[in-house]
Amino acid sequence: MADRMAGTTDAEPAAIPSFGLTWLLTRIPRWAYAILVLIVAIAVLWALIGKPILQAVVTGLAVGSIYVLGASGLSLTYGIKKFANFAHGDLMTVGAYAAFYVNVTLSQNIYLGVAYAILAVAILGVLLELSIFRQLEGRGPVPALIASVGVSLVLQNAISALYTTNVLYLRVTPPQDIPLGGTGLSFNVVKQGVTLVVAVVLIVFLHVMLRYTTLGKAMRACSDDMDLARTSGIKVRNVILWTWAISGAFAAVAGVLLAVIVNVFPLLGFFVLLFIFAAVIVGGIGSPYGAMLGGLIIGVVQKMSNVVFGQIQNQPIPLSFVLAAVLLAMGLFGALITAERRLRLGFLSIAGIGFGMVLATSIFGWSPFGAIRIEGGAEYESVGAFLVMIVFLLLMPEGIMGAHRQAAGGRIAALRGRRRGVGVKEPG
């Protein structure tokens, strides 16, 4: 179709594909790129730092599993309602407090607490849709987004009024970490094992539901085109309510799992909301499957950043090395996202200068500007996760498994479109 609109005919000879690096880069799925880059990063850091990186990966997978549940629920509501729900983290907090009420106040089993939390937050999500967000339909995403911020503040203050701001504890006593053979690594059966198992079970449930059930197919149809789904006979309002209920249930489970790890307090979910948004952006906004992969990536990168910044804490870092790293990163990213040849050559020149400065600083100890020291290094663990998010926004705005949006930018997406014969201009 694009070729016909451009004035070509079927009689014209087809372009002969060149099986080079560009051809390979445009044929490998984006999720495979992401996993490969993460594995390479883990291997490099393992070689440089050692076993602490592998321990960070184990912990990051558990934390990432919680992000997966939160990001999956957030993606479900975004896919249908088309706005970012800033109250989603506080729904996780409500789930944690609901489990606390049953588990501690009523002295019941934690499993009953989880069931009560799922029911309570699912109903809360439905009530929010009926009372607030349905009334804002047709006004665009901004009013609903602002309303979700208001809901977030209301939930935080309501919880603080009921339970005060004190840190509370569930009646769950995680066992001691167990060593993993002779590897020097440790594993906690509750904090890590149960979290991973629950996340995997719910991910499989979500996959089966979206792919094979009538409700799941209706949810995907509404996400693709709400008006077309309505004219096709799908009861859109019921689908939206079910989406809020499922999203709330996932938020409740994520909140309880998080409470087991870090205890219960009014800002429990709010503190991880930005990581959940990062997972959604990395995976692809509106894609539950992308959110699953994005959550694991963000969790692992976050915990590896903790180790990396902890290792360089109070170590002298030449300012020339910092400047070189900035120039190198700016040059490479600029070359990747720029289509104009002159600008690309300019960015590559900047990257070359940065690379030369890195070599001069690393090999010859060149440091004309002095050095700095990072204090409290482990406190910067969130930096790595958000740097990954920024890189994806620059190079792959649609995310790992989001729909292709060449017009929105992204040189990799444009390369894919060009190699497939689609008449889409590169951004820039």
VEXKOLSE-708294 format. One line per 2 residues: number of its first residue (from 1); their letters; for each residue x, z, y of C-alpha. Coordinates in nm, 2 decimals, padded with zeros to 4 digits, always signed. Layout:
N
NUM = a = X,Z,Y | ...
END
This chain:
428
1 = ma = +00.00,+00.00,+00.00 | +00.28,+00.09,+00.24
3 = dr = +00.46,-00.23,+00.16 | +00.15,-00.44,+00.23
5 = ma = +00.09,-00.27,+00.56 | +00.45,-00.35,+00.65
7 = gt = +00.40,-00.72,+00.58 | +00.57,-00.76,+00.24
9 = td = +00.42,-00.93,-00.06 | +00.44,-00.89,-00.43
11 = ae = +00.64,-01.22,-00.45 | +00.93,-01.07,-00.27
13 = pa = +01.21,-00.94,-00.50 | +01.21,-00.57,-00.56
15 = ai = +01.51,-00.37,-00.44 | +01.76,-00.31,-00.71
17 = ps = +01.81,+00.07,-00.75 | +02.17,+00.20,-00.70
19 = fg = +02.25,+00.46,-00.95 | +02.47,+00.68,-00.73
21 = lt = +02.47,+01.03,-00.60 | +02.17,+00.96,-00.37
23 = wl = +01.97,+00.82,-00.66 | +02.05,+01.13,-00.86
25 = lt = +01.96,+01.37,-00.57 | +01.62,+01.21,-00.52
27 = ri = +01.53,+01.22,-00.89 | +01.60,+01.59,-00.98
29 = pr = +01.30,+01.82,-00.91 | +01.34,+02.05,-00.61
31 = wa = +01.28,+02.36,-00.82 | +01.58,+02.26,-01.04
33 = ya = +01.80,+02.23,-00.73 | +01.69,+02.58,-00.62
35 = il = +01.77,+02.73,-00.96 | +02.10,+02.55,-00.99
37 = vl = +02.22,+02.66,-00.65 | +02.12,+03.02,-00.72
39 = iv = +02.31,+03.01,-01.05 | +02.62,+02.87,-00.88
41 = ai = +02.59,+03.14,-00.61 | +02.56,+03.41,-00.87
43 = av = +02.86,+03.27,-01.06 | +03.08,+03.25,-00.75
45 = lw = +03.00,+03.60,-00.63 | +03.05,+03.74,-00.99
47 = al = +03.39,+03.58,-00.99 | +03.47,+03.73,-00.65
49 = ig = +03.31,+04.08,-00.68 | +03.25,+04.14,-01.04
51 = kp = +02.98,+04.33,-01.23 | +02.79,+04.47,-00.93
53 = il = +02.66,+04.12,-00.87 | +02.51,+04.10,-01.22
55 = qa = +02.35,+04.45,-01.17 | +02.21,+04.32,-00.84
57 = vv = +02.06,+04.03,-01.02 | +01.89,+04.26,-01.27
59 = tg = +01.75,+04.47,-00.99 | +01.66,+04.16,-00.79
61 = la = +01.45,+04.02,-01.07 | +01.24,+04.33,-01.08
63 = vg = +01.20,+04.34,-00.70 | +01.14,+03.97,-00.70
65 = si = +00.86,+04.02,-00.96 | +00.67,+04.23,-00.71
67 = yv = +00.72,+03.97,-00.44 | +00.59,+03.71,-00.69
69 = lg = +00.26,+03.90,-00.73 | +00.23,+03.95,-00.35
71 = as = +00.32,+03.59,-00.27 | +00.09,+03.45,-00.53
73 = gl = -00.21,+03.63,-00.39 | -00.11,+03.53,-00.03
75 = sl = -00.07,+03.17,-00.14 | -00.42,+03.17,-00.30
77 = ty = -00.59,+03.28,+00.02 | -00.38,+03.05,+00.24
79 = gi = -00.45,+02.75,+00.02 | -00.83,+02.79,+00.07
81 = kk = -00.87,+02.97,+00.41 | -00.57,+02.79,+00.58
83 = fa = -00.44,+03.10,+00.77 | -00.16,+03.35,+00.71
85 = nf = -00.31,+03.69,+00.61 | -00.10,+03.95,+00.78
87 = ah = -00.31,+04.22,+00.63 | -00.19,+04.13,+00.28
89 = gd = +00.09,+04.38,+00.27 | -00.16,+04.66,+00.37
91 = lm = -00.38,+04.56,+00.09 | -00.09,+04.64,-00.14
93 = tv = -00.06,+04.98,+00.04 | -00.44,+05.04,-00.02
95 = ga = -00.38,+04.96,-00.39 | -00.10,+05.22,-00.41
97 = ya = -00.31,+05.49,-00.25 | -00.61,+05.40,-00.47
99 = af = -00.39,+05.46,-00.78 | -00.25,+05.78,-00.62
101 = yv = -00.61,+05.91,-00.58 | -00.69,+05.86,-00.94
103 = nv = -00.35,+05.95,-01.08 | -00.27,+06.26,-00.87
105 = tl = -00.59,+06.38,-00.69 | -00.81,+06.34,-01.00
107 = sq = -00.52,+06.40,-01.25 | -00.60,+06.09,-01.45
109 = ni = -00.37,+05.85,-01.64 | -00.18,+05.60,-01.43
111 = yl = -00.35,+05.31,-01.62 | -00.69,+05.43,-01.49
113 = gv = -00.53,+05.44,-01.15 | -00.42,+05.08,-01.17
115 = ay = -00.76,+04.97,-01.29 | -00.93,+05.16,-01.00
117 = ai = -00.68,+05.01,-00.76 | -00.75,+04.65,-00.88
119 = la = -01.13,+04.71,-00.84 | -01.10,+04.88,-00.50
121 = va = -00.87,+04.62,-00.34 | -01.07,+04.33,-00.49
123 = il = -01.39,+04.46,-00.34 | -01.21,+04.53,-00.01
125 = gv = -01.09,+04.17,+00.00 | -01.44,+04.04,-00.06
127 = ll = -01.58,+04.27,+00.22 | -01.31,+04.15,+00.46
129 = el = -01.41,+03.79,+00.39 | -01.78,+03.86,+00.43
131 = si = -01.76,+04.07,+00.74 | -01.47,+03.91,+00.94
133 = fr = -01.31,+03.60,+00.81 | -01.63,+03.41,+00.72
135 = ql = -01.75,+03.46,+01.07 | -01.44,+03.30,+01.21
137 = eg = -01.47,+02.97,+01.01 | -01.44,+02.66,+01.21
139 = rg = -01.24,+02.82,+01.49 | -00.90,+02.72,+01.36
141 = pv = -00.63,+02.93,+01.20 | -00.53,+03.13,+01.51
143 = pa = -00.84,+03.36,+01.54 | -00.83,+03.44,+01.17
145 = li = -00.46,+03.52,+01.19 | -00.50,+03.75,+01.49
147 = as = -00.79,+03.92,+01.31 | -00.58,+03.98,+01.01
149 = vg = -00.32,+04.15,+01.23 | -00.60,+04.37,+01.36
151 = vs = -00.72,+04.45,+01.00 | -00.36,+04.54,+00.92
153 = lv = -00.34,+04.79,+01.20 | -00.68,+04.94,+01.11
155 = lq = -00.58,+04.99,+00.75 | -00.25,+05.15,+00.84
157 = na = -00.41,+05.40,+01.08 | -00.70,+05.47,+00.84
159 = is = -00.45,+05.55,+00.56 | -00.24,+05.77,+00.79
161 = al = -00.56,+05.96,+00.91 | -00.67,+06.02,+00.55
163 = yt = -00.33,+06.10,+00.39 | -00.10,+06.17,+00.69
165 = tn = +00.23,+05.99,+00.71 | +00.41,+06.20,+00.45
167 = vl = +00.57,+06.04,+00.15 | +00.36,+06.09,-00.17
169 = yl = +00.46,+06.05,-00.53 | +00.27,+05.92,-00.83
171 = rv = +00.27,+06.12,-01.15 | +00.50,+05.87,-01.31
173 = tp = +00.85,+05.98,-01.41 | +01.08,+05.69,-01.48
175 = pq = +01.34,+05.75,-01.75 | +01.71,+05.74,-01.69
177 = di = +01.87,+05.39,-01.68 | +01.99,+05.28,-02.02
179 = pl = +02.32,+05.09,-02.06 | +02.31,+04.73,-02.17
181 = gg = +02.56,+04.74,-02.46 | +02.92,+04.72,-02.34
183 = tg = +02.85,+04.51,-02.04 | +02.87,+04.79,-01.79
185 = ls = +02.52,+04.71,-01.67 | +02.21,+04.94,-01.68
187 = fn = +01.84,+04.88,-01.71 | +01.54,+05.10,-01.63
189 = vv = +01.25,+05.05,-01.87 | +00.98,+05.15,-01.62
191 = kq = +01.11,+05.04,-01.28 | +01.25,+04.71,-01.41
193 = gv = +01.12,+04.65,-01.76 | +00.75,+04.73,-01.70
195 = tl = +00.76,+04.55,-01.36 | +00.89,+04.23,-01.52
197 = vv = +00.65,+04.24,-01.81 | +00.35,+04.30,-01.59
199 = av = +00.45,+04.02,-01.35 | +00.50,+03.77,-01.64
201 = vl = +00.16,+03.86,-01.79 | -00.02,+03.81,-01.46
203 = iv = +00.17,+03.49,-01.38 | +00.07,+03.35,-01.72
205 = fl = -00.29,+03.46,-01.65 | -00.29,+03.29,-01.31
207 = hv = -00.14,+02.97,-01.46 | -00.40,+02.95,-01.73
209 = ml = -00.68,+03.03,-01.49 | -00.58,+02.77,-01.23
211 = ry = -00.52,+02.50,-01.49 | -00.78,+02.54,-01.76
213 = tt = -01.08,+02.73,-01.63 | -01.37,+02.60,-01.42
215 = lg = -01.30,+02.86,-01.15 | -00.93,+02.76,-01.13
217 = ka = -01.02,+02.39,-01.11 | -01.27,+02.46,-00.84
219 = mr = -01.01,+02.67,-00.65 | -00.76,+02.38,-00.66
221 = ac = -01.03,+02.14,-00.54 | -01.12,+02.36,-00.25
223 = sd = -00.76,+02.40,-00.16 | -00.71,+02.02,-00.16
225 = dm = -01.02,+01.93,+00.04 | -01.29,+02.18,+00.12
227 = dl = -01.55,+01.92,+00.24 | -01.50,+01.70,-00.06
229 = ar = -01.53,+02.00,-00.29 | -01.86,+02.10,-00.12
231 = ts = -02.00,+01.75,-00.15 | -01.90,+01.74,-00.52
233 = gi = -02.14,+02.03,-00.59 | -01.88,+02.31,-00.60
235 = kv = -02.02,+02.64,-00.46 | -01.74,+02.68,-00.21
237 = rn = -01.85,+03.02,-00.08 | -01.84,+03.17,-00.42
239 = vi = -01.50,+03.02,-00.49 | -01.37,+03.17,-00.17
241 = lw = -01.50,+03.52,-00.27 | -01.34,+03.49,-00.61
243 = tw = -01.02,+03.39,-00.44 | -01.02,+03.70,-00.22
245 = ai = -01.10,+03.92,-00.52 | -00.81,+03.77,-00.73
247 = sg = -00.57,+03.79,-00.44 | -00.67,+04.15,-00.38
249 = af = -00.62,+04.24,-00.75 | -00.27,+04.09,-00.74
251 = aa = -00.19,+04.28,-00.42 | -00.31,+04.60,-00.58
253 = va = -00.09,+04.56,-00.89 | +00.21,+04.47,-00.67
255 = gv = +00.14,+04.78,-00.45 | +00.13,+05.02,-00.75
257 = ll = +00.45,+04.87,-00.90 | +00.62,+04.91,-00.56
259 = av = +00.50,+05.27,-00.53 | +00.66,+05.35,-00.87
261 = iv = +00.99,+05.23,-00.73 | +00.99,+05.36,-00.38
263 = nv = +00.69,+05.61,-00.37 | +00.38,+05.60,-00.15
265 = fp = +00.36,+05.59,+00.23 | +00.14,+05.42,+00.49
267 = ll = +00.38,+05.14,+00.57 | +00.47,+05.06,+00.20
269 = gf = +00.33,+04.71,+00.19 | +00.40,+04.63,+00.56
271 = fv = +00.78,+04.67,+00.50 | +00.78,+04.41,+00.23
273 = ll = +00.54,+04.17,+00.40 | +00.81,+03.96,+00.56
275 = fi = +00.99,+03.92,+00.23 | +00.66,+03.80,+00.08
277 = fa = +00.62,+03.55,+00.36 | +00.97,+03.44,+00.30
279 = av = +00.89,+03.39,-00.07 | +00.58,+03.18,+00.03
281 = iv = +00.78,+02.96,+00.27 | +01.06,+02.91,+00.02
283 = gg = +00.82,+02.83,-00.26 | +00.59,+02.61,-00.05
285 = ig = +00.30,+02.73,+00.16 | -00.02,+02.72,-00.03
287 = sp = +00.14,+02.67,-00.37 | +00.10,+02.97,-00.61
289 = yg = +00.36,+02.82,-00.85 | +00.61,+02.78,-00.57
291 = am = +00.54,+03.14,-00.46 | +00.63,+03.25,-00.81
293 = lg = +00.97,+03.09,-00.79 | +01.02,+03.18,-00.43
295 = gl = +00.96,+03.55,-00.50 | +01.22,+03.56,-00.76
297 = ii = +01.48,+03.38,-00.54 | +01.41,+03.61,-00.24
299 = gv = +01.44,+03.92,-00.46 | +01.77,+03.82,-00.62
301 = vq = +01.92,+03.70,-00.29 | +01.82,+04.03,-00.12
303 = km = +01.98,+04.25,-00.37 | +02.30,+04.03,-00.39
305 = sn = +02.32,+04.06,-00.01 | +02.32,+04.43,-00.05
307 = vv = +02.62,+04.42,-00.27 | +02.81,+04.16,-00.06
309 = fg = +02.76,+04.34,+00.27 | +02.84,+04.67,+00.10
311 = qi = +03.17,+04.52,-00.02 | +03.28,+04.40,+00.33
313 = qn = +03.17,+04.72,+00.49 | +03.44,+04.85,+00.73
315 = qp = +03.67,+04.56,+00.62 | +03.84,+04.38,+00.91
317 = ip = +03.68,+04.04,+00.95 | +03.86,+03.79,+01.19
319 = ls = +03.64,+03.67,+01.47 | +03.80,+03.32,+01.41
321 = fv = +03.65,+03.33,+01.06 | +03.31,+03.41,+01.19
323 = la = +03.33,+03.13,+01.44 | +03.45,+02.89,+01.17
325 = av = +03.16,+02.98,+00.94 | +02.91,+02.92,+01.22
327 = ll = +03.06,+02.58,+01.30 | +03.08,+02.48,+00.94
329 = am = +02.72,+02.58,+00.87 | +02.59,+02.43,+01.19
331 = gl = +02.77,+02.10,+01.12 | +02.65,+02.07,+00.76
333 = fg = +02.29,+02.15,+00.84 | +02.29,+01.93,+01.14
335 = al = +02.43,+01.64,+00.94 | +02.16,+01.69,+00.67
337 = it = +01.86,+01.71,+00.90 | +01.97,+01.43,+01.15
339 = ae = +01.89,+01.07,+01.09 | +02.08,+00.91,+01.38
341 = rr = +02.43,+00.80,+01.27 | +02.61,+00.91,+01.58
343 = lr = +02.47,+01.25,+01.58 | +02.54,+01.28,+01.21
345 = lg = +02.90,+01.19,+01.27 | +02.92,+01.45,+01.55
347 = fl = +02.78,+01.72,+01.33 | +03.02,+01.62,+01.05
349 = si = +03.31,+01.65,+01.30 | +03.19,+02.00,+01.39
351 = ag = +03.18,+02.09,+01.02 | +03.53,+01.95,+00.98
353 = ig = +03.66,+02.17,+01.26 | +03.49,+02.47,+01.10
355 = fg = +03.64,+02.39,+00.76 | +03.99,+02.36,+00.91
357 = mv = +03.94,+02.70,+01.09 | +03.83,+02.86,+00.76
359 = la = +04.15,+02.73,+00.59 | +04.37,+02.84,+00.88
361 = ts = +04.22,+03.18,+00.88 | +04.21,+03.23,+00.50
363 = if = +04.56,+03.08,+00.41 | +04.77,+03.14,+00.72
365 = gw = +04.60,+03.45,+00.85 | +04.52,+03.28,+01.19
367 = sp = +04.33,+03.53,+01.40 | +04.38,+03.48,+01.77
369 = fg = +04.05,+03.66,+01.87 | +04.10,+03.98,+01.68
371 = ai = +03.87,+04.12,+01.41 | +03.54,+04.31,+01.38
373 = ri = +03.42,+04.56,+01.13 | +03.06,+04.58,+00.98
375 = eg = +02.93,+04.94,+00.95 | +02.64,+05.03,+00.72
377 = ga = +02.69,+04.70,+00.53 | +02.43,+04.76,+00.27
379 = ey = +02.16,+04.80,+00.54 | +02.18,+04.43,+00.61
381 = es = +02.05,+04.33,+00.27 | +01.75,+04.15,+00.42
383 = vg = +01.98,+03.91,+00.61 | +02.06,+03.69,+00.30
385 = af = +01.69,+03.65,+00.21 | +01.59,+03.54,+00.56
387 = lv = +01.89,+03.30,+00.58 | +01.77,+03.14,+00.27
389 = mi = +01.42,+03.10,+00.43 | +01.57,+02.95,+00.74
391 = vf = +01.77,+02.70,+00.53 | +01.46,+02.59,+00.35
393 = ll = +01.27,+02.55,+00.68 | +01.55,+02.32,+00.81
395 = lm = +01.62,+02.11,+00.50 | +01.29,+02.14,+00.30
397 = pe = +01.00,+02.25,+00.53 | +00.75,+02.18,+00.26
399 = gi = +00.92,+02.43,+00.02 | +01.03,+02.40,-00.34
401 = mg = +00.69,+02.31,-00.48 | +00.49,+02.23,-00.17
403 = ah = +00.34,+01.89,-00.09 | +00.58,+01.64,+00.07
405 = rq = +00.55,+01.63,+00.44 | +00.81,+01.38,+00.56
407 = aa = +00.66,+01.37,+00.91 | +00.73,+01.74,+00.95
409 = gg = +01.10,+01.69,+00.91 | +01.36,+01.73,+00.64
411 = ri = +01.62,+01.48,+00.55 | +01.59,+01.54,+00.17
413 = aa = +01.22,+01.46,+00.17 | +01.29,+01.14,+00.37
415 = lr = +01.55,+01.03,+00.12 | +01.30,+01.08,-00.16
417 = gr = +01.04,+00.88,+00.02 | +01.28,+00.60,+00.10
419 = rr = +01.41,+00.57,-00.26 | +01.06,+00.55,-00.39
421 = gv = +00.99,+00.26,-00.17 | +00.75,+00.44,+00.07
423 = gv = +00.77,+00.31,+00.42 | +00.84,+00.65,+00.59
425 = ke = +01.09,+00.69,+00.86 | +01.36,+00.95,+00.84
427 = pg = +01.30,+01.24,+01.09 | +01.50,+01.23,+01.41
END
